[in-house]
Amino acid sequence: MIKKLTITSLTALSLLLVTAQSEGMKCQAGKCGAGMMKQAKQGGMHKAKKMHKMKMNSPFLIKHGLPHMTKMVMKSWDDAKLALNDEQKGKLLLVRKETMGAVMKLKPEVMALRKEIIQASKAGTKAAELKAKVDKLAALESEATMVHLTCLDKTKAILTAEQYSYLMEKRKAHMMKKKEKMKSMKCAAGKCGGK
């Protein structure tokens, strides 16, 4: 318990320092202090916790790299450049309903089994005794991933090639923006450059 608290405290402190360093220019100009630390606590730690929680709450075997097409489509639902027609919208809503229903059915079982394995391991249960549960977890995550892949296939079949390309370009731009933001945070912490 003490070890866990220490690690958590160190992680929180690290996030505060990274955020504080990313605001270094403000501090050099005399525009930082208690307000900046409060912002660091709320912003940096919240984002890190959110990212960790998203990874832990994912029921998929492949947690990164595959686009979530129905989510992307919903964000661009009335986008004039995407130009979905009524027939496409009806089909896409059906795919989303089927996909979300299947994933939401699997997710609680994945989460419960994952938690059970973690707790058993922490309690000293040997790896060999957990093998059957790990195999079952892998099978459930595999099933959820196949639901995801099927959703991709069905969505791609409904969209025109131009619509699909447009969504992929939007995703690529979003990912590049996200990558640049992460890089700027890393550089502000003094972890990049020629040194």
DRENLUMDO-143085 format. One record per residue (C-alpha): residue in one letter; x, y, z. Coordinates in pm, 1 decimal. Layout:
A	X	Y	Z
...
# end
This chain:
M	0.0	0.0	0.0
I	280.2	242.8	93.0
K	469.8	152.1	-223.6
K	156.9	220.0	-433.1
L	104.4	558.8	-262.1
T	469.2	649.7	-316.9
I	451.9	562.2	-685.8
T	124.9	752.0	-722.9
S	273.4	1054.4	-544.0
L	585.5	1046.9	-761.6
T	374.0	1019.6	-1075.2
A	162.5	1315.4	-967.6
L	471.8	1520.4	-887.4
S	626.1	1432.6	-1224.8
L	312.1	1546.5	-1405.2
L	312.4	1871.3	-1210.1
L	675.5	1935.7	-1298.7
V	621.2	1860.6	-1667.3
T	324.8	2096.6	-1676.5
A	517.5	2359.6	-1483.6
Q	811.2	2331.2	-1722.8
S	579.4	2357.5	-2021.7
E	464.1	2687.0	-1874.5
G	828.1	2794.0	-1824.5
M	800.4	3088.9	-2060.0
K	522.4	3234.9	-1847.4
C	731.3	3191.3	-1534.2
Q	1029.6	3366.5	-1689.5
A	801.1	3655.6	-1767.0
G	681.2	3661.1	-1404.1
K	335.4	3530.7	-1488.2
C	323.9	3212.2	-1282.7
G	282.2	3100.8	-925.3
A	7.2	2938.6	-727.7
G	-242.5	2972.9	-1010.8
M	-14.4	2785.7	-1247.3
M	31.9	2500.9	-999.1
K	-345.2	2475.2	-954.4
Q	-385.8	2463.7	-1333.0
A	-113.3	2197.6	-1356.5
K	-290.9	1983.9	-1099.4
Q	-622.4	2013.6	-1278.2
G	-496.7	1988.8	-1636.7
G	-190.2	1766.5	-1650.8
M	-291.5	1511.3	-1392.1
H	-646.5	1494.0	-1521.6
K	-529.5	1422.4	-1877.6
A	-283.9	1154.7	-1765.3
K	-545.8	985.1	-1549.4
K	-798.9	1003.1	-1833.5
M	-556.8	842.1	-2081.6
H	-468.9	565.7	-1834.0
K	-835.8	502.6	-1756.8
M	-919.3	482.9	-2129.3
K	-651.0	217.3	-2180.1
M	-768.4	20.0	-1878.5
N	-1133.7	44.1	-1982.9
S	-1075.8	-76.4	-2336.5
P	-1229.7	-418.9	-2399.8
F	-1028.0	-462.0	-2720.8
L	-723.9	-677.7	-2783.3
I	-583.4	-405.1	-3010.0
K	-607.2	-89.8	-2801.2
H	-444.5	157.9	-3041.9
G	-417.5	203.4	-3415.9
L	-761.0	102.6	-3540.1
P	-998.4	391.8	-3605.4
H	-1333.4	401.1	-3430.6
M	-1530.4	464.8	-3747.8
T	-1877.7	511.2	-3604.4
K	-1741.3	766.0	-3356.6
M	-1566.0	951.0	-3639.7
V	-1879.2	941.2	-3853.8
M	-2093.7	1074.4	-3569.5
K	-1853.8	1366.8	-3514.9
S	-1884.6	1453.7	-3885.2
W	-2254.1	1361.4	-3920.8
D	-2363.3	1693.3	-4070.5
D	-2028.2	1786.3	-4225.6
A	-2100.0	1923.3	-4573.8
K	-1770.1	1781.0	-4704.7
L	-1859.0	1431.5	-4585.5
A	-2207.4	1473.0	-4738.1
L	-2381.5	1165.7	-4598.1
N	-2718.6	1097.8	-4759.7
D	-3024.6	975.8	-4569.1
E	-2983.0	614.1	-4680.6
Q	-2621.4	610.2	-4561.5
K	-2718.6	768.2	-4229.9
G	-2979.1	499.4	-4167.9
K	-2732.9	219.1	-4243.0
L	-2457.6	382.1	-4037.3
L	-2688.0	419.9	-3737.5
L	-2771.5	50.2	-3759.6
V	-2400.4	-44.9	-3771.3
R	-2333.2	179.1	-3471.0
K	-2622.3	26.7	-3275.6
E	-2506.3	-329.4	-3350.7
T	-2143.4	-250.7	-3271.1
M	-2209.5	-60.5	-2949.9
G	-2454.4	-326.6	-2833.6
A	-2204.9	-607.5	-2887.7
V	-1914.1	-419.9	-2729.3
M	-2120.1	-305.2	-2429.5
K	-2228.0	-665.5	-2374.4
L	-1863.9	-783.8	-2366.8
K	-1708.4	-489.9	-2182.9
P	-1841.1	-559.1	-1829.1
E	-1723.7	-920.0	-1850.3
V	-1378.7	-810.0	-1975.6
M	-1345.1	-548.7	-1701.4
A	-1456.8	-785.2	-1424.3
L	-1225.0	-1063.7	-1538.1
R	-931.7	-824.4	-1576.7
K	-991.3	-691.8	-1224.0
E	-1021.5	-1045.2	-1087.5
I	-688.7	-1147.7	-1243.6
I	-512.1	-836.5	-1111.2
Q	-647.1	-885.6	-759.4
A	-562.8	-1255.8	-758.7
S	-208.8	-1182.7	-875.8
K	-161.0	-917.6	-606.9
A	-292.6	-1165.6	-348.2
G	-21.4	-1413.2	-446.5
T	-205.2	-1648.2	-682.2
K	47.9	-1822.6	-905.8
A	52.9	-1756.7	-1279.0
A	-26.9	-2118.6	-1363.2
E	-346.5	-2094.7	-1157.5
L	-454.5	-1783.6	-1349.7
K	-392.0	-1927.6	-1697.7
A	-754.1	-2031.6	-1762.0
K	-878.6	-1685.3	-1667.2
V	-613.9	-1516.8	-1881.7
D	-711.6	-1737.7	-2175.8
K	-1076.5	-1646.0	-2125.1
L	-985.2	-1275.3	-2106.1
A	-789.1	-1304.7	-2430.0
A	-1085.2	-1474.3	-2598.7
L	-1324.7	-1199.4	-2484.4
E	-1087.5	-923.2	-2598.0
S	-1043.3	-1105.2	-2928.8
E	-1421.2	-1122.0	-2972.6
A	-1453.8	-748.5	-2900.4
T	-1175.5	-676.2	-3149.5
M	-1355.1	-877.5	-3417.8
V	-1669.6	-670.1	-3350.9
H	-1453.5	-359.8	-3401.9
L	-1302.8	-493.4	-3726.2
T	-1647.3	-593.5	-3856.7
C	-1771.6	-242.6	-3781.4
L	-1482.9	-102.6	-3986.7
D	-1571.0	-330.6	-4279.6
K	-1941.9	-245.9	-4269.2
T	-1884.0	127.9	-4234.3
K	-1633.2	132.2	-4518.0
A	-1883.9	-54.7	-4739.3
I	-2150.0	212.5	-4673.0
L	-1924.7	510.2	-4742.7
T	-1801.1	610.1	-5085.8
A	-1425.8	596.0	-5144.0
E	-1416.0	976.8	-5126.3
Q	-1606.4	986.7	-4797.4
Y	-1380.8	724.3	-4644.7
S	-1067.8	910.0	-4763.0
Y	-1203.3	1233.8	-4617.6
L	-1257.6	1072.9	-4276.3
M	-910.5	916.4	-4282.1
E	-755.3	1255.6	-4366.4
K	-942.1	1414.3	-4076.2
R	-818.5	1135.9	-3848.6
K	-461.9	1177.8	-3971.4
A	-474.0	1553.6	-3907.8
H	-615.6	1493.0	-3559.6
M	-344.0	1238.2	-3479.4
M	-68.7	1472.8	-3603.4
K	-205.8	1753.5	-3387.6
K	-213.5	1520.5	-3088.4
K	143.6	1404.4	-3158.5
E	268.0	1763.2	-3183.5
K	102.1	1848.8	-2852.7
M	271.8	1552.7	-2684.1
K	605.5	1649.2	-2838.5
S	575.9	2006.9	-2715.7
M	502.5	1880.1	-2363.4
K	805.5	1650.5	-2382.0
C	1030.1	1927.3	-2512.6
A	910.0	2168.6	-2244.6
A	1023.5	1910.8	-1990.4
G	1371.6	1923.1	-2145.5
K	1352.9	1573.6	-2293.5
C	1416.0	1650.9	-2658.5
G	1668.4	1829.8	-2872.7
G	2030.0	1772.2	-2955.2
K	2162.9	1721.8	-2602.3
# end
